[in-house]
Amino acid sequence: MRKAILAAALAAGLGACSAIPEIEPIPGSITYGGQPATKPVKAPVGSVIHHQLNDQYGHPAEETYIIEPDRSLRLVRREQIVDPN
C-alpha cells in the first residue's frame, strides 16, 4: 500500500515538472531570434551562464541559461535586478 501511494506521489511530482512554462526570449536575450552562431565548447554540459540586459519594460534584469548536451542554451530564468538604494 505504501509503495502504491509513493509511486502515485512520484508520478504526480514528475508530471508537474513538465508543466513548467517555458520562458520566451526577449530582445537582448542571448537566444532571441534563435541560438547564437557560436556555441560554448569549453564549458561542461549543465553549466550555468548569466546574462544581464534590460527587460521588455526597460528595467535591468538577469537571465540564467543552462548548456544542453547538444551545446545549445536553454533559458531557465529571468528576474528583475532590484537596486537596494
Backbone as JSON Lines, residues from 0, in Angstrom:
{"i":0,"aa":"M","n":[0.82,-1.19,0.0],"ca":[0.0,0.0,0.0],"c":[0.87,1.26,0.0]}
{"i":1,"aa":"R","n":[1.91,1.27,0.84],"ca":[2.8,2.43,0.9],"c":[3.51,2.65,-0.43]}
{"i":2,"aa":"K","n":[3.9,1.56,-1.07],"ca":[4.6,1.67,-2.36],"c":[3.68,2.28,-3.41]}
{"i":3,"aa":"A","n":[2.42,1.92,-3.4],"ca":[1.47,2.46,-4.37],"c":[1.26,3.96,-4.15]}
{"i":4,"aa":"I","n":[1.17,4.37,-2.91],"ca":[0.99,5.8,-2.6],"c":[2.26,6.57,-2.99]}
{"i":5,"aa":"L","n":[3.42,6.01,-2.68],"ca":[4.68,6.64,-3.04],"c":[4.81,6.76,-4.57]}
{"i":6,"aa":"A","n":[4.44,5.71,-5.29],"ca":[4.52,5.73,-6.75],"c":[3.57,6.78,-7.33]}
{"i":7,"aa":"A","n":[2.38,6.9,-6.77],"ca":[1.41,7.89,-7.25],"c":[1.91,9.31,-6.97]}
{"i":8,"aa":"A","n":[2.5,9.52,-5.8],"ca":[3.03,10.85,-5.47],"c":[4.2,11.2,-6.37]}
{"i":9,"aa":"L","n":[5.05,10.24,-6.64],"ca":[6.2,10.46,-7.52],"c":[5.74,10.77,-8.94]}
{"i":10,"aa":"A","n":[4.76,10.05,-9.44],"ca":[4.24,10.29,-10.79],"c":[3.61,11.68,-10.88]}
{"i":11,"aa":"A","n":[2.89,12.09,-9.84],"ca":[2.28,13.42,-9.85],"c":[3.36,14.51,-9.82]}
{"i":12,"aa":"G","n":[4.4,14.28,-9.05],"ca":[5.51,15.24,-8.98],"c":[6.23,15.36,-10.3]}
{"i":13,"aa":"L","n":[6.49,14.26,-10.96],"ca":[7.16,14.29,-12.26],"c":[6.27,14.92,-13.32]}
{"i":14,"aa":"G","n":[4.99,14.69,-13.23],"ca":[4.05,15.3,-14.18],"c":[4.03,16.81,-14.03]}
{"i":15,"aa":"A","n":[4.19,17.29,-12.82],"ca":[4.21,18.74,-12.58],"c":[5.46,19.38,-13.16]}
{"i":16,"aa":"C","n":[6.55,18.63,-13.24],"ca":[7.79,19.18,-13.8],"c":[7.64,19.55,-15.26]}
{"i":17,"aa":"S","n":[6.89,18.77,-16.0],"ca":[6.73,19.06,-17.42],"c":[5.75,20.22,-17.65]}
{"i":18,"aa":"A","n":[5.03,20.63,-16.62],"ca":[4.07,21.7,-16.76],"c":[4.67,23.08,-16.53]}
{"i":19,"aa":"I","n":[5.98,23.14,-16.3],"ca":[6.65,24.42,-16.07],"c":[6.67,25.19,-17.38]}
{"i":20,"aa":"P","n":[6.12,26.41,-17.4],"ca":[6.09,27.15,-18.66],"c":[7.49,27.56,-19.11]}
{"i":21,"aa":"E","n":[7.69,27.55,-20.42],"ca":[8.97,27.94,-20.98],"c":[9.06,29.46,-21.03]}
{"i":22,"aa":"I","n":[10.21,29.98,-20.71],"ca":[10.43,31.43,-20.75],"c":[10.81,31.8,-22.17]}
{"i":23,"aa":"E","n":[10.13,32.76,-22.73],"ca":[10.4,33.21,-24.1],"c":[11.51,34.25,-24.09]}
{"i":24,"aa":"P","n":[12.45,34.16,-25.04],"ca":[13.49,35.19,-25.15],"c":[12.88,36.53,-25.57]}
{"i":25,"aa":"I","n":[13.47,37.6,-25.1],"ca":[13.03,38.95,-25.45],"c":[14.21,39.65,-26.15]}
{"i":26,"aa":"P","n":[13.97,40.77,-26.82],"ca":[15.1,41.48,-27.43],"c":[16.19,41.74,-26.39]}
{"i":27,"aa":"G","n":[17.41,41.37,-26.73],"ca":[18.53,41.49,-25.8],"c":[18.94,40.16,-25.2]}
{"i":28,"aa":"S","n":[18.06,39.15,-25.27],"ca":[18.39,37.82,-24.78],"c":[19.41,37.18,-25.72]}
{"i":29,"aa":"I","n":[20.24,36.3,-25.18],"ca":[21.24,35.61,-26.0],"c":[20.55,34.79,-27.08]}
{"i":30,"aa":"T","n":[19.43,34.17,-26.76],"ca":[18.76,33.28,-27.71],"c":[17.62,33.96,-28.46]}
{"i":31,"aa":"Y","n":[17.51,35.27,-28.39],"ca":[16.45,35.97,-29.13],"c":[16.72,35.81,-30.62]}
{"i":32,"aa":"G","n":[15.76,35.31,-31.37],"ca":[15.94,35.09,-32.79],"c":[16.62,33.76,-33.1]}
{"i":33,"aa":"G","n":[16.77,32.89,-32.12],"ca":[17.39,31.58,-32.32],"c":[18.67,31.44,-31.51]}
{"i":34,"aa":"Q","n":[19.28,30.3,-31.65],"ca":[20.52,30.02,-30.93],"c":[21.65,30.87,-31.5]}
{"i":35,"aa":"P","n":[22.63,31.27,-30.67],"ca":[23.75,32.05,-31.18],"c":[24.57,31.24,-32.2]}
{"i":36,"aa":"A","n":[25.26,31.94,-33.08],"ca":[26.06,31.28,-34.13],"c":[27.2,30.47,-33.53]}
{"i":37,"aa":"T","n":[27.79,30.95,-32.46],"ca":[28.87,30.2,-31.8],"c":[28.32,29.57,-30.53]}
{"i":38,"aa":"K","n":[28.68,28.33,-30.31],"ca":[28.21,27.6,-29.14],"c":[29.34,27.48,-28.13]}
{"i":39,"aa":"P","n":[29.01,27.48,-26.85],"ca":[30.06,27.3,-25.83],"c":[30.64,25.89,-25.93]}
{"i":40,"aa":"V","n":[31.94,25.78,-26.12],"ca":[32.55,24.46,-26.27],"c":[33.43,24.07,-25.08]}
{"i":41,"aa":"K","n":[33.89,25.03,-24.31],"ca":[34.78,24.7,-23.19],"c":[34.02,24.43,-21.9]}
{"i":42,"aa":"A","n":[32.86,25.04,-21.74],"ca":[32.08,24.85,-20.52],"c":[31.4,23.48,-20.56]}
{"i":43,"aa":"P","n":[31.37,22.75,-19.45],"ca":[30.74,21.44,-19.44],"c":[29.22,21.54,-19.56]}
{"i":44,"aa":"V","n":[28.62,20.48,-20.07],"ca":[27.17,20.39,-20.17],"c":[26.57,20.57,-18.78]}
{"i":45,"aa":"G","n":[25.51,21.35,-18.68],"ca":[24.88,21.62,-17.4],"c":[25.38,22.87,-16.73]}
{"i":46,"aa":"S","n":[26.41,23.49,-17.31],"ca":[26.93,24.74,-16.75],"c":[25.89,25.84,-16.85]}
{"i":47,"aa":"V","n":[26.01,26.81,-15.97],"ca":[25.08,27.93,-15.92],"c":[25.77,29.18,-16.48]}
{"i":48,"aa":"I","n":[25.04,29.93,-17.31],"ca":[25.53,31.19,-17.86],"c":[24.55,32.28,-17.44]}
{"i":49,"aa":"H","n":[25.07,33.38,-16.92],"ca":[24.24,34.53,-16.54],"c":[24.44,35.64,-17.56]}
{"i":50,"aa":"H","n":[23.36,36.36,-17.85],"ca":[23.41,37.45,-18.83],"c":[22.53,38.6,-18.32]}
{"i":51,"aa":"Q","n":[23.09,39.8,-18.28],"ca":[22.32,40.97,-17.85],"c":[21.86,41.77,-19.05]}
{"i":52,"aa":"L","n":[20.64,42.28,-18.99],"ca":[20.04,43.07,-20.05],"c":[18.92,43.91,-19.47]}
{"i":53,"aa":"N","n":[18.31,44.73,-20.29],"ca":[17.1,45.45,-19.9],"c":[15.92,44.65,-20.41]}
{"i":54,"aa":"D","n":[14.94,44.41,-19.53],"ca":[13.79,43.61,-19.93],"c":[12.86,44.4,-20.84]}
{"i":55,"aa":"Q","n":[11.73,43.8,-21.21],"ca":[10.8,44.43,-22.13],"c":[10.19,45.72,-21.6]}
{"i":56,"aa":"Y","n":[10.35,45.99,-20.31],"ca":[9.83,47.22,-19.71],"c":[10.94,48.23,-19.45]}
{"i":57,"aa":"G","n":[12.17,47.9,-19.84],"ca":[13.3,48.82,-19.66],"c":[13.98,48.71,-18.32]}
{"i":58,"aa":"H","n":[13.59,47.72,-17.51],"ca":[14.2,47.53,-16.19],"c":[15.39,46.58,-16.31]}
{"i":59,"aa":"P","n":[16.44,46.79,-15.5],"ca":[17.56,45.85,-15.54],"c":[17.12,44.46,-15.08]}
{"i":60,"aa":"A","n":[17.59,43.46,-15.8],"ca":[17.22,42.08,-15.49],"c":[18.41,41.17,-15.71]}
{"i":61,"aa":"E","n":[18.33,39.97,-15.14],"ca":[19.36,38.97,-15.34],"c":[18.7,37.68,-15.8]}
{"i":62,"aa":"E","n":[19.25,37.09,-16.85],"ca":[18.76,35.81,-17.35],"c":[19.77,34.73,-16.99]}
{"i":63,"aa":"T","n":[19.24,33.53,-16.79],"ca":[20.07,32.37,-16.5],"c":[19.82,31.33,-17.58]}
{"i":64,"aa":"Y","n":[20.91,30.84,-18.17],"ca":[20.87,29.81,-19.2],"c":[21.6,28.57,-18.7]}
{"i":65,"aa":"I","n":[21.2,27.41,-19.23],"ca":[21.9,26.16,-18.95],"c":[22.36,25.59,-20.28]}
{"i":66,"aa":"I","n":[23.6,25.08,-20.31],"ca":[24.14,24.47,-21.53],"c":[23.6,23.04,-21.64]}
{"i":67,"aa":"E","n":[22.93,22.78,-22.75],"ca":[22.32,21.48,-23.03],"c":[23.37,20.52,-23.61]}
{"i":68,"aa":"P","n":[23.07,19.21,-23.66],"ca":[24.03,18.24,-24.23],"c":[24.42,18.53,-25.68]}
{"i":69,"aa":"D","n":[23.53,19.15,-26.47],"ca":[23.86,19.47,-27.86],"c":[24.59,20.82,-27.97]}
{"i":70,"aa":"R","n":[24.98,21.38,-26.82],"ca":[25.71,22.66,-26.69],"c":[24.82,23.87,-26.96]}
{"i":71,"aa":"S","n":[23.53,23.69,-27.05],"ca":[22.63,24.84,-27.18],"c":[22.37,25.42,-25.79]}
{"i":72,"aa":"L","n":[21.78,26.6,-25.76],"ca":[21.48,27.27,-24.49],"c":[19.98,27.21,-24.24]}
{"i":73,"aa":"R","n":[19.6,26.89,-23.0],"ca":[18.19,26.87,-22.61],"c":[17.98,27.95,-21.57]}
{"i":74,"aa":"L","n":[17.06,28.88,-21.86],"ca":[16.73,29.95,-20.94],"c":[15.84,29.38,-19.84]}
{"i":75,"aa":"V","n":[16.32,29.47,-18.58],"ca":[15.58,28.87,-17.48],"c":[15.02,29.89,-16.49]}
{"i":76,"aa":"R","n":[15.55,31.13,-16.51],"ca":[15.05,32.11,-15.54],"c":[15.37,33.52,-16.01]}
{"i":77,"aa":"R","n":[14.45,34.42,-15.71],"ca":[14.69,35.86,-15.92],"c":[14.09,36.56,-14.71]}
{"i":78,"aa":"E","n":[14.9,37.41,-14.07],"ca":[14.38,38.16,-12.94],"c":[14.92,39.58,-12.96]}
{"i":79,"aa":"Q","n":[14.1,40.47,-12.46],"ca":[14.5,41.88,-12.39],"c":[15.59,42.06,-11.35]}
{"i":80,"aa":"I","n":[16.51,42.94,-11.66],"ca":[17.55,43.33,-10.7],"c":[17.03,44.55,-9.95]}
{"i":81,"aa":"V","n":[16.88,44.42,-8.66],"ca":[16.33,45.5,-7.84],"c":[17.49,46.24,-7.18]}
{"i":82,"aa":"D","n":[17.51,47.54,-7.38],"ca":[18.55,48.38,-6.77],"c":[18.24,48.52,-5.27]}
{"i":83,"aa":"P","n":[19.15,48.14,-4.39],"ca":[18.87,48.19,-2.96],"c":[18.81,49.6,-2.39]}
{"i":84,"aa":"N","n":[19.19,50.61,-3.16],"ca":[19.17,52.0,-2.64],"c":[17.81,52.59,-2.69]}
